[in-house]
Amino acid sequence: MTSAAVPIHHPVLCAEAVAALAVVNTGRYVDATFGRGGHTAALLAVLGESAQLIALDRDPDAARWAAEHFVAESRLHFVHTPFSRLAEVVAEHVTSATVDGVLVDLGVSSPQLDDADRGFSFRNDGPLDMRMDSSSGVSAADWLATVDETELATVLRNYGEERFHRRIARAIVQDRQHTPFTRTWQLAALIERVVPTREPGQHPATRSFQAIRIAINRELDELAAVLRQAVTVLRPGGRLVVISFHSLEDRLVKRFFRDEMRGPDWPPDLPIPVQAVPTRLRVIGKPQRPSAAEAQRNPRARSAVLRVAERLP
Ligand SMILES: C[S@@+](CC[C@H](N)C(=O)[O-])C[C@H]1O[C@@H](n2cnc3c(N)ncnc32)[C@H](O)[C@@H]1O
């Protein structure tokens, strides 16, 4: 792809995310989802000379982008890795081993969605890949070639909340006996054929593509891991800011924050005063959503929800 054709990613809730991190000028921060560096650039703009920003992304294209566009930025250190390695990365790169803030902007970037060769979108025909890290793991095509019908139906139901999960899984398993699924349009066409009703304004393959993408990239396991580790690497008073894009992600974040605020689930009759229950986070403010102006400017921001929590001593 030429640089002129590189699709741009508009960082979602950017000013809100930076404000939510309550940036300390000399602090140490992690942008766990670098993408094309939109949030990273906004953070660098408010950080001082001695600050440190670690950026992570498991996408090799994001790594290339960081190397090309942020090469002169000595405060930034990019690591090509899944964010489930957050704690290790902080231990390796931050001398104090704690950070002042962690930002996690979930989901896929616009360049990932718009580049047909990545196979994320049913709107462009391309190889059925869907891996965020295209250099490792199993592609959607390889997974669909062997996955058990029941497991596939469960994935479509749990990760896509797809009503017709059984019907779609059965059709995929039947069709793959004579033609393997290798292209995005081939899969989208099958789903269009077997889904009997239409949701207004939504392609019938939307839910299934989301579900398969989540399964291929183990997105919910990754999210659970980064949340757990963020709590351990934040200094007291440090902020965790998470932007999610669908209800499965947001539910997980909301529950995690709630559980961390409540502390461990000890039996109610245990003779321990409420003040002694160890809680590690407190929620800051209400969930934030993009303004009408942002949603209009950037339709991909529409479903975003930003939640903030602060590490307690
Ligand atoms: C919504 S985009 C982030 C965009 C970025 N904030 C910006 O302003 O350009 C999400 C990014 O997170 C990355 N990502 C998603 N899950 C990841 C994971 N488990 N580990 C590392 N990176 C991940 C994706 O590869 C993608 O580049």
The ligand as an SDF file (V2000), in Angstrom:
LIG
                    3D

 27 29  0  0  0  0  0  0  0  0999 V2000
   -8.9600    0.8560   18.1310 C   0  0  0  0  0  0  0  0  0  0  0  0
   -7.3450    0.4950   17.6460 S   0  0  0  0  0  0  0  0  0  0  0  0
   -6.3770    1.6540   18.5500 C   0  0  0  0  0  0  0  0  0  0  0  0
   -6.2100    2.9360   17.8480 C   0  0  0  0  0  0  0  0  0  0  0  0
   -5.2490    3.8970   18.5420 C   0  0  0  0  0  0  0  0  0  0  0  0
   -5.7150    4.2540   19.8650 N   0  0  0  0  0  0  0  0  0  0  0  0
   -5.0220    5.1300   17.7140 C   0  0  0  0  0  0  0  0  0  0  0  0
   -5.3910    6.2260   18.1510 O   0  0  0  0  0  0  0  0  0  0  0  0
   -4.4990    5.0080   16.6020 O   0  0  0  0  0  0  0  0  0  0  0  0
   -6.9980   -0.9640   18.5210 C   0  0  0  0  0  0  0  0  0  0  0  0
   -5.5750   -1.4580   18.3290 C   0  0  0  0  0  0  0  0  0  0  0  0
   -5.3350   -2.3640   19.3850 O   0  0  0  0  0  0  0  0  0  0  0  0
   -4.6220   -3.4550   18.8980 C   0  0  0  0  0  0  0  0  0  0  0  0
   -4.9450   -4.5750   19.7630 N   0  0  0  0  0  0  0  0  0  0  0  0
   -6.1540   -5.1350   19.9600 C   0  0  0  0  0  0  0  0  0  0  0  0
   -6.0600   -6.1460   20.8300 N   0  0  0  0  0  0  0  0  0  0  0  0
   -4.7610   -6.2030   21.2050 C   0  0  0  0  0  0  0  0  0  0  0  0
   -4.0450   -7.0230   22.1110 C   0  0  0  0  0  0  0  0  0  0  0  0
   -4.6440   -8.0140   22.7800 N   0  0  0  0  0  0  0  0  0  0  0  0
   -2.7440   -6.7820   22.2910 N   0  0  0  0  0  0  0  0  0  0  0  0
   -2.1150   -5.7730   21.6200 C   0  0  0  0  0  0  0  0  0  0  0  0
   -2.7410   -4.9800   20.7370 N   0  0  0  0  0  0  0  0  0  0  0  0
   -4.0490   -5.1890   20.5320 C   0  0  0  0  0  0  0  0  0  0  0  0
   -5.0840   -3.6450   17.4770 C   0  0  0  0  0  0  0  0  0  0  0  0
   -4.1000   -4.3040   16.7290 O   0  0  0  0  0  0  0  0  0  0  0  0
   -5.3230   -2.2010   17.0510 C   0  0  0  0  0  0  0  0  0  0  0  0
   -4.1990   -1.6930   16.4070 O   0  0  0  0  0  0  0  0  0  0  0  0
  1  2  1  0
  2  3  1  0
  2 10  1  0
  3  4  1  0
  4  5  1  0
  5  6  1  0
  5  7  1  0
  7  8  2  0
  7  9  1  0
 10 11  1  0
 11 12  1  0
 11 26  1  0
 12 13  1  0
 13 14  1  0
 13 24  1  0
 14 15  1  0
 14 23  1  0
 15 16  2  0
 16 17  1  0
 17 18  1  0
 17 23  2  0
 18 19  1  0
 18 20  2  0
 20 21  1  0
 21 22  2  0
 22 23  1  0
 24 25  1  0
 24 26  1  0
 26 27  1  0
M  CHG  2   2   1   9  -1
M  END
$$$$
